[in-house]
Amino acid sequence: MADATWKKCERMVARILGARRTPAGRPGEPDVRGRRLSVEVKHRKQLPRWLVAALEQAERAAGDGEPAVCVLHERGMHYHDSLAVLRLRSLEELLSRLAREVAADDAR
């Protein structure tokens, strides 16, 4: 039987983040677990156009080396509970940069 598309998506995300995919069906477990990262992966046929457009607007405004982030805030929500959306590539770069900085600090 062919592998489900959502499973392939979870495996690819895990590979990109240097993490591992956790078996499906375990309550309380994320789809992907990294060293310091818990990831829920949602595969959809199409993402909301307004969300993609908002992230693209942030990307156009970002300077060189700046990650573009779209913050989603709902009325009445505490601001620290707002959602931050960024491209997986940006998250990967941020995590790599953080790992290099931690390693450099540890070497001192």
Rosetta silent file (secondary structure, phi, psi, omega in degrees, C-alpha in Angstrom):
SEQUENCE: MADATWKKCERMVARILGARRTPAGRPGEPDVRGRRLSVEVKHRKQLPRWLVAALEQAERAAGDGEPAVCVLHERGMHYHDSLAVLRLRSLEELLSRLAREVAADDAR
SCORE:     score description
SCORE:     0.000 S_00000001
   1 L     0.000  137.912 -179.583    0.000    0.000    0.000 S_00000001
   2 L   -68.015  148.005  178.203    1.281    3.458   -0.874 S_00000001
   3 L   -69.573  139.720  178.152    2.316    5.751    1.963 S_00000001
   4 L   -64.832  145.362 -179.452   -0.201    8.458    2.857 S_00000001
   5 H   -58.296  -39.601 -178.608    0.724   11.964    1.682 S_00000001
   6 H   -66.139  -32.502  177.026    0.511   13.349    5.230 S_00000001
   7 H   -68.416  -41.423  177.119    3.031   10.760    6.435 S_00000001
   8 H   -60.765  -42.072  179.600    5.446   11.740    3.654 S_00000001
   9 H   -61.697  -46.561  178.657    4.985   15.377    4.623 S_00000001
  10 H   -60.633  -41.924  179.056    5.757   14.628    8.284 S_00000001
  11 H   -63.018  -42.277 -179.376    8.876   12.653    7.302 S_00000001
  12 H   -65.634  -43.433  178.083   10.145   15.466    5.097 S_00000001
  13 H   -61.199  -43.969  178.449    9.587   18.091    7.805 S_00000001
  14 H   -60.205  -44.378  179.776   11.407   15.882   10.301 S_00000001
  15 H   -61.700  -46.458 -178.745   14.330   15.428    7.899 S_00000001
  16 H   -60.044  -39.769 -176.860   14.579   19.174    7.197 S_00000001
  17 H   -88.512    1.603 -178.786   14.592   19.993   10.916 S_00000001
  18 L    64.542   36.691 -176.389   17.000   17.210   11.844 S_00000001
  19 L  -121.081 -169.096  177.891   14.291   15.675   14.007 S_00000001
  20 E  -128.193  145.947  176.115   12.318   12.441   14.042 S_00000001
  21 E   -80.979  133.661  177.681    8.755   11.622   13.102 S_00000001
  22 L   -92.918  148.713 -179.768    6.808   10.040   15.928 S_00000001
  23 L   -60.006  141.317 -179.942    4.432    7.160   15.205 S_00000001
  24 L   -68.908  153.190  173.930    0.847    8.231   14.554 S_00000001
  25 L    89.567    5.330  177.244   -1.860    7.489   17.055 S_00000001
  26 L   -96.066  109.735 -179.109    0.033    8.179   20.256 S_00000001
  27 L   -57.721  137.156  177.873   -2.028   10.626   22.324 S_00000001
  28 L    81.593   -0.854  178.901   -0.075   13.624   23.517 S_00000001
  29 L   -99.820  141.243  175.421    2.785   13.085   21.064 S_00000001
  30 L   -75.726  167.802  175.581    3.684   15.619   18.364 S_00000001
  31 L   -67.483  -38.112 -176.898    4.027   14.610   14.719 S_00000001
  32 E  -135.389  133.686  177.554    7.720   15.528   14.819 S_00000001
  33 E  -124.522  127.871  175.839   10.013   15.822   17.816 S_00000001
  34 L  -109.425 -173.515 -178.836   13.389   17.495   17.751 S_00000001
  35 L   -59.147  -43.359 -179.820   15.963   18.073   20.436 S_00000001
  36 L  -135.514   37.028 -172.380   14.156   21.158   21.668 S_00000001
  37 L  -147.125  133.106  175.284   11.202   21.267   19.317 S_00000001
  38 E  -118.959  121.188 -171.158    7.706   19.806   19.205 S_00000001
  39 E  -123.315  129.380  170.995    6.066   20.100   15.780 S_00000001
  40 L  -103.795  122.797 -176.697    2.501   19.468   14.651 S_00000001
  41 L  -103.610  129.454  176.817    2.404   19.111   10.855 S_00000001
  42 L  -121.862  115.310  178.828   -0.764   19.931    8.928 S_00000001
  43 L   -98.829  128.066  179.648   -0.822   19.015    5.241 S_00000001
  44 L  -131.440  152.920  176.518   -3.558   20.687    3.187 S_00000001
  45 L   -61.937  -39.564  178.786   -4.445   20.713   -0.479 S_00000001
  46 L  -149.389  136.739  175.813   -4.354   24.511   -0.356 S_00000001
  47 L   -84.323  155.857  178.021   -3.444   27.027    2.346 S_00000001
  48 L   -58.790  127.622 -177.591   -5.637   30.089    2.926 S_00000001
  49 H   -58.103  -39.104 -177.952   -4.674   32.662    0.280 S_00000001
  50 H   -64.000  -33.398  179.849   -4.886   35.550    2.754 S_00000001
  51 H   -71.215  -44.912  177.260   -2.341   33.825    4.999 S_00000001
  52 H   -61.792  -41.927  179.592    0.113   33.184    2.168 S_00000001
  53 H   -63.321  -39.435  179.346   -0.354   36.804    0.996 S_00000001
  54 H   -64.948  -41.362  178.230    0.348   38.133    4.503 S_00000001
  55 H   -67.102  -40.173  177.462    3.583   36.129    4.734 S_00000001
  56 H   -62.656  -35.576  176.096    4.624   37.275    1.253 S_00000001
  57 H   -63.227  -43.361  177.920    4.056   40.879    2.367 S_00000001
  58 H   -63.810  -37.497  179.742    6.360   40.280    5.352 S_00000001
  59 H   -66.542  -39.394  178.219    8.945   38.711    3.025 S_00000001
  60 H   -63.955  -32.784 -177.514    8.934   41.729    0.705 S_00000001
  61 H   -85.234  -16.621 -176.241    9.551   44.016    3.676 S_00000001
  62 L   -72.073  143.110  175.104   12.297   41.880    5.268 S_00000001
  63 L   -84.886  176.195  179.009   15.910   42.929    4.890 S_00000001
  64 L   -58.402  129.718  177.241   18.802   40.643    3.999 S_00000001
  65 L    78.665   -2.082  178.629   19.172   37.898    6.575 S_00000001
  66 L   -92.027  127.894  175.791   15.984   38.873    8.383 S_00000001
  67 L   -73.665  138.082  177.014   13.408   36.128    8.779 S_00000001
  68 L   -88.394  130.654 -178.459    9.935   37.175    7.646 S_00000001
  69 L  -131.767  135.492  173.915    7.241   36.446   10.209 S_00000001
  70 E  -107.861  121.902 -179.854    3.492   36.925   10.016 S_00000001
  71 E  -100.680  127.794  179.894    1.855   37.310   13.445 S_00000001
  72 E  -108.430  121.475 -177.599   -1.797   36.296   13.747 S_00000001
  73 L  -125.893  132.119  178.359   -3.714   37.821   16.631 S_00000001
  74 L  -101.691  140.787  178.561   -7.335   37.220   17.536 S_00000001
  75 L   -52.909  132.390  179.060   -9.410   39.812   19.335 S_00000001
  76 L    87.243  -10.325 -179.502   -9.339   39.139   23.068 S_00000001
  77 L   -80.128  141.837  172.519   -6.281   36.892   22.820 S_00000001
  78 L   -64.486  138.459 -174.697   -3.273   37.679   24.994 S_00000001
  79 H   -60.256  -35.113  178.890   -0.588   39.033   22.684 S_00000001
  80 H   -69.030  -13.184  177.689    1.976   36.471   23.816 S_00000001
  81 H   -95.172    2.072  176.875   -0.473   33.768   22.671 S_00000001
  82 L   -61.173  158.710  179.600   -0.595   35.116   19.108 S_00000001
  83 E   -94.418  141.608  176.594    0.539   32.775   16.371 S_00000001
  84 E  -114.630  123.146 -178.721    3.781   33.344   14.481 S_00000001
  85 E  -113.833  129.431  175.716    3.933   31.965   10.929 S_00000001
  86 L  -145.836  163.817  178.727    7.168   31.700    8.995 S_00000001
  87 L   -69.878  147.956  179.551    8.509   29.507    6.217 S_00000001
  88 H   -58.136  -36.656  177.373   10.064   26.229    7.286 S_00000001
  89 H   -57.972  -41.605  179.619   13.280   27.364    5.576 S_00000001
  90 H   -67.364  -40.528  177.359   13.375   30.388    7.909 S_00000001
  91 H   -63.291  -43.230  178.169   12.817   28.225   10.968 S_00000001
  92 H   -58.572  -44.433  179.335   15.586   25.894    9.821 S_00000001
  93 H   -65.664  -41.781  178.871   17.965   28.862    9.411 S_00000001
  94 H   -62.926  -43.318  179.337   17.022   30.304   12.818 S_00000001
  95 H   -65.739  -39.025  177.852   17.605   26.962   14.535 S_00000001
  96 H   -65.072  -43.162  178.849   20.959   26.505   12.764 S_00000001
  97 H   -62.375  -43.376  179.043   22.037   30.015   13.739 S_00000001
  98 H   -62.891  -43.165  179.047   21.012   29.414   17.341 S_00000001
  99 H   -61.786  -40.654  178.245   22.910   26.106   17.442 S_00000001
 100 H   -64.954  -40.850 -179.704   26.057   27.811   16.102 S_00000001
 101 H   -66.275  -40.880  178.330   25.775   30.587   18.701 S_00000001
 102 H   -64.669  -42.879  179.121   25.302   28.092   21.535 S_00000001
 103 H   -63.237  -40.046  179.416   28.293   26.048   20.312 S_00000001
 104 H   -65.921  -39.942  178.228   30.426   29.205   20.096 S_00000001
 105 H   -65.917  -40.084  179.752   29.397   30.192   23.645 S_00000001
 106 H   -66.648  -30.577 -178.506   30.182   26.694   24.925 S_00000001
 107 H   -74.188  -17.132 -178.631   33.626   26.828   23.297 S_00000001
 108 L   -81.146    0.000    0.000   34.538   29.941   25.260 S_00000001
